[in-house]
Amino acid sequence: MTVISTDAASPAIDSTALRRCLGSFVTGVTVITALGEDGQAEGITANSFSSLSLDPPLIVWSLRLSSRSFNTYKNAARFAVNILAEDQVGISNRFASSGVDRFEGVAYTPGLGGVPLIKGCISYLECSLEASYPGGDHVLFVGRVERIHTNEGRPLAYGGGGYLTVQTLEA
């Protein structure tokens, strides 16, 4: 077992060790979509998504300040959280890649305000931007959920540096 801490007598936490530690927490995989000021569809893979409040209905996700898509999301009044199904590893990889047209060959329908909803996802949350907050090298985006869609299927998961499938266990 490795123990790393920060206090006056300890060095800063190593970012590689922190990444490995955080990787032990399994998350779902989403693609956050929005429209740029020019109306161009934008999308990015994110597992930094979480529910925030049921009343009012709020969610939160974060994006690195250095992301090439940062200005699109900073200026977007609306965005959608596309929760990927277990058979959408290719979609996740595509929207995590740089230097490609992420929407090329990807089927989607326009949601509220024309924001893309990627076909085949198990759920969608269509949101308006409620607030944003600085968080180190990221910004937290809080979305007010305005419409949801839920389909049958199992979610795609990520943990320990790789994709995972989920199964239901008896309690």
DOGUTI-724127 format. One record per residue (C-alpha): chain; residue in one letter; x, y, z. Coordinates in Angstrom, 2 decimals. Each point is the difference from the previous one (the first is absolute). Example, Ala and Ser with C-alpha at 12.3 -4.5 7.8 and 13.67 -1.06 7.14 Angstrom:
<atoms>
@selo A vexse a c1 12.30 c2 -4.50 c3 7.80
@selo A vexse s c1 1.37 c2 3.44 c3 -0.66
</atoms>
This chain:
<atoms>
@selo A vexse m c1 0.00 c2 0.00 c3 0.00
@selo A vexse t c1 1.25 c2 3.46 c3 -0.90
@selo A vexse v c1 -0.87 c2 2.92 c3 2.26
@selo A vexse i c1 0.48 c2 3.52 c3 -1.33
@selo A vexse s c1 -1.02 c2 3.10 c3 1.93
@selo A vexse t c1 0.56 c2 3.72 c3 -0.07
@selo A vexse d c1 0.93 c2 2.07 c3 3.01
@selo A vexse a c1 2.76 c2 2.43 c3 0.85
@selo A vexse a c1 2.56 c2 -2.83 c3 0.23
@selo A vexse s c1 -1.08 c2 -1.91 c3 -3.13
@selo A vexse p c1 0.56 c2 0.75 c3 -3.68
@selo A vexse a c1 -2.92 c2 0.69 c3 -2.34
@selo A vexse i c1 -2.07 c2 -2.96 c3 -1.19
@selo A vexse d c1 1.38 c2 -1.52 c3 -3.17
@selo A vexse s c1 -2.51 c2 0.49 c3 -2.83
@selo A vexse t c1 0.62 c2 -3.52 c3 -1.39
@selo A vexse a c1 -0.69 c2 -1.57 c3 3.40
@selo A vexse l c1 -3.12 c2 2.14 c3 0.42
@selo A vexse r c1 -1.25 c2 -1.01 c3 -3.47
@selo A vexse r c1 0.52 c2 -3.68 c3 0.87
@selo A vexse c c1 -1.82 c2 0.44 c3 3.32
@selo A vexse l c1 -2.94 c2 1.81 c3 -1.63
@selo A vexse g c1 -0.09 c2 -2.70 c3 -2.69
@selo A vexse s c1 -1.10 c2 -2.50 c3 2.62
@selo A vexse f c1 -3.35 c2 1.80 c3 0.13
@selo A vexse v c1 -2.17 c2 -1.44 c3 -2.77
@selo A vexse t c1 -2.07 c2 2.54 c3 -1.93
@selo A vexse g c1 -2.45 c2 0.05 c3 -2.84
@selo A vexse v c1 1.07 c2 1.40 c3 -3.38
@selo A vexse t c1 -1.72 c2 2.93 c3 -1.66
@selo A vexse v c1 0.37 c2 2.17 c3 -3.04
@selo A vexse i c1 -0.91 c2 3.61 c3 0.73
@selo A vexse t c1 -1.31 c2 1.75 c3 -3.11
@selo A vexse a c1 -0.63 c2 3.66 c3 -0.76
@selo A vexse l c1 -0.11 c2 2.40 c3 -2.91
@selo A vexse g c1 2.73 c2 2.53 c3 -0.65
@selo A vexse e c1 -0.76 c2 3.65 c3 -0.68
@selo A vexse d c1 0.17 c2 -0.89 c3 -3.71
@selo A vexse g c1 -2.65 c2 -2.72 c3 0.46
@selo A vexse q c1 2.58 c2 -2.77 c3 -0.45
@selo A vexse a c1 -0.60 c2 -3.13 c3 2.09
@selo A vexse e c1 2.61 c2 -0.69 c3 2.68
@selo A vexse g c1 0.42 c2 -3.04 c3 2.21
@selo A vexse i c1 2.47 c2 -1.27 c3 2.56
@selo A vexse t c1 0.30 c2 -3.22 c3 2.00
@selo A vexse a c1 -0.29 c2 0.64 c3 3.74
@selo A vexse n c1 -0.21 c2 -2.19 c3 3.04
@selo A vexse s c1 0.10 c2 3.00 c3 2.35
@selo A vexse f c1 -3.80 c2 0.05 c3 0.10
@selo A vexse s c1 -2.18 c2 -0.22 c3 3.11
@selo A vexse s c1 -3.46 c2 0.78 c3 1.27
@selo A vexse l c1 -0.09 c2 3.08 c3 2.22
@selo A vexse s c1 -3.61 c2 0.62 c3 1.04
@selo A vexse l c1 -3.46 c2 -1.45 c3 -0.58
@selo A vexse d c1 -1.82 c2 3.19 c3 1.01
@selo A vexse p c1 0.82 c2 1.96 c3 -2.05
@selo A vexse p c1 1.23 c2 -2.60 c3 -2.50
@selo A vexse l c1 3.72 c2 0.76 c3 -0.37
@selo A vexse i c1 3.04 c2 -1.92 c3 -1.28
@selo A vexse v c1 3.69 c2 0.88 c3 -0.03
@selo A vexse w c1 2.93 c2 -0.89 c3 -2.24
@selo A vexse s c1 3.48 c2 1.41 c3 -0.46
@selo A vexse l c1 2.27 c2 0.86 c3 -2.91
@selo A vexse r c1 3.72 c2 0.76 c3 -0.05
@selo A vexse l c1 0.82 c2 3.64 c3 -0.75
@selo A vexse s c1 2.48 c2 -1.06 c3 -2.69
@selo A vexse s c1 -2.60 c2 -2.04 c3 -1.93
@selo A vexse r c1 -0.31 c2 1.11 c3 -3.62
@selo A vexse s c1 -3.79 c2 -0.05 c3 0.57
@selo A vexse f c1 0.08 c2 2.16 c3 3.11
@selo A vexse n c1 -1.26 c2 3.24 c3 -1.61
@selo A vexse t c1 -2.94 c2 -1.80 c3 -1.60
@selo A vexse y c1 -1.23 c2 -1.29 c3 3.35
@selo A vexse k c1 0.85 c2 3.22 c3 1.86
@selo A vexse n c1 -2.22 c2 1.95 c3 -2.41
@selo A vexse a c1 -2.77 c2 -2.58 c3 -0.58
@selo A vexse a c1 -3.37 c2 0.74 c3 1.55
@selo A vexse r c1 -1.02 c2 -3.66 c3 -0.38
@selo A vexse f c1 1.64 c2 -3.41 c3 -0.01
@selo A vexse a c1 -1.05 c2 -3.64 c3 0.10
@selo A vexse v c1 1.42 c2 -2.88 c3 2.01
@selo A vexse n c1 -0.09 c2 -3.14 c3 -2.14
@selo A vexse i c1 0.45 c2 -3.00 c3 2.33
@selo A vexse l c1 1.66 c2 -2.70 c3 -2.08
@selo A vexse a c1 -1.19 c2 -3.60 c3 -0.27
@selo A vexse e c1 2.43 c2 -2.89 c3 0.47
@selo A vexse d c1 0.28 c2 -0.49 c3 -3.78
@selo A vexse q c1 1.15 c2 3.59 c3 -0.62
@selo A vexse v c1 3.72 c2 -0.29 c3 0.76
@selo A vexse g c1 0.68 c2 1.21 c3 -3.55
@selo A vexse i c1 -2.08 c2 3.14 c3 0.61
@selo A vexse s c1 1.89 c2 0.66 c3 3.24
@selo A vexse n c1 3.36 c2 -0.39 c3 -1.73
@selo A vexse r c1 -1.04 c2 2.17 c3 -2.94
@selo A vexse f c1 -1.10 c2 2.91 c3 2.21
@selo A vexse a c1 3.15 c2 -0.36 c3 2.12
@selo A vexse s c1 2.22 c2 0.34 c3 -3.10
@selo A vexse s c1 1.44 c2 3.21 c3 -1.35
@selo A vexse g c1 0.58 c2 0.95 c3 -3.60
@selo A vexse v c1 -3.10 c2 -1.78 c3 -1.33
@selo A vexse d c1 -3.52 c2 1.08 c3 -0.92
@selo A vexse r c1 -1.60 c2 -1.59 c3 3.03
@selo A vexse f c1 -3.48 c2 -0.05 c3 -1.53
@selo A vexse e c1 1.01 c2 -1.54 c3 -3.32
@selo A vexse g c1 -2.04 c2 -3.18 c3 -0.39
@selo A vexse v c1 -1.66 c2 0.42 c3 3.40
@selo A vexse a c1 -3.79 c2 -0.12 c3 -0.05
@selo A vexse y c1 -1.73 c2 2.62 c3 2.11
@selo A vexse t c1 -3.21 c2 1.97 c3 0.26
@selo A vexse p c1 -0.42 c2 3.63 c3 1.03
@selo A vexse g c1 -1.19 c2 0.53 c3 3.55
@selo A vexse l c1 -1.07 c2 3.22 c3 1.71
@selo A vexse g c1 1.62 c2 2.96 c3 -1.75
@selo A vexse g c1 1.38 c2 -2.36 c3 -2.66
@selo A vexse v c1 2.57 c2 -1.56 c3 2.37
@selo A vexse p c1 0.96 c2 -3.47 c3 -1.30
@selo A vexse l c1 -1.36 c2 -3.14 c3 1.69
@selo A vexse i c1 2.14 c2 -2.97 c3 -1.08
@selo A vexse k c1 -2.11 c2 -2.96 c3 -1.07
@selo A vexse g c1 0.29 c2 -3.23 c3 1.97
@selo A vexse c c1 0.74 c2 1.53 c3 3.41
@selo A vexse i c1 -1.75 c2 -1.40 c3 3.04
@selo A vexse s c1 -0.95 c2 3.44 c3 1.35
@selo A vexse y c1 0.08 c2 3.69 c3 -0.85
@selo A vexse l c1 -0.19 c2 3.08 c3 2.17
@selo A vexse e c1 -0.70 c2 3.22 c3 -1.88
@selo A vexse c c1 1.21 c2 2.97 c3 2.04
@selo A vexse s c1 0.30 c2 3.75 c3 0.08
@selo A vexse l c1 3.13 c2 1.44 c3 1.56
@selo A vexse e c1 -0.84 c2 1.01 c3 3.57
@selo A vexse a c1 3.48 c2 1.05 c3 1.19
@selo A vexse s c1 3.71 c2 -0.66 c3 -0.39
@selo A vexse y c1 2.72 c2 0.00 c3 2.62
@selo A vexse p c1 3.80 c2 -0.12 c3 -0.13
@selo A vexse g c1 1.57 c2 -3.18 c3 1.35
@selo A vexse g c1 3.78 c2 -0.10 c3 -0.36
@selo A vexse d c1 0.87 c2 -0.92 c3 -3.58
@selo A vexse h c1 -3.70 c2 -0.68 c3 -0.75
@selo A vexse v c1 -3.31 c2 1.85 c3 -0.03
@selo A vexse l c1 -3.12 c2 -1.52 c3 1.55
@selo A vexse f c1 -3.12 c2 0.42 c3 -2.13
@selo A vexse v c1 -3.33 c2 -0.25 c3 1.80
@selo A vexse g c1 -2.93 c2 -0.84 c3 -2.25
@selo A vexse r c1 -3.70 c2 0.35 c3 0.71
@selo A vexse v c1 -1.68 c2 -3.11 c3 -1.38
@selo A vexse e c1 -2.88 c2 0.97 c3 -2.27
@selo A vexse r c1 -0.81 c2 -3.30 c3 -1.69
@selo A vexse i c1 1.04 c2 -3.63 c3 0.44
@selo A vexse h c1 -0.24 c2 -3.17 c3 -2.07
@selo A vexse t c1 0.75 c2 -3.48 c3 1.29
@selo A vexse n c1 0.34 c2 -3.16 c3 -2.11
@selo A vexse e c1 0.53 c2 -3.65 c3 0.84
@selo A vexse g c1 3.52 c2 -1.32 c3 0.21
@selo A vexse r c1 3.11 c2 -0.06 c3 2.11
@selo A vexse p c1 2.39 c2 2.93 c3 0.39
@selo A vexse l c1 3.61 c2 0.14 c3 -1.10
@selo A vexse a c1 2.32 c2 0.32 c3 3.00
@selo A vexse y c1 3.62 c2 1.07 c3 0.45
@selo A vexse g c1 2.45 c2 -0.78 c3 2.77
@selo A vexse g c1 3.58 c2 -1.05 c3 0.58
@selo A vexse g c1 1.04 c2 1.47 c3 -3.34
@selo A vexse g c1 -2.43 c2 -2.00 c3 -2.16
@selo A vexse y c1 -3.59 c2 -0.56 c3 -1.06
@selo A vexse l c1 -2.17 c2 -2.29 c3 2.11
@selo A vexse t c1 -3.43 c2 -1.56 c3 -0.21
@selo A vexse v c1 -2.40 c2 -0.05 c3 2.92
@selo A vexse q c1 -2.16 c2 -2.76 c3 1.37
@selo A vexse t c1 -2.77 c2 -0.01 c3 2.56
@selo A vexse l c1 0.81 c2 -1.70 c3 3.28
@selo A vexse e c1 -2.45 c2 -1.26 c3 2.57
@selo A vexse a c1 -0.10 c2 2.16 c3 3.12
</atoms>
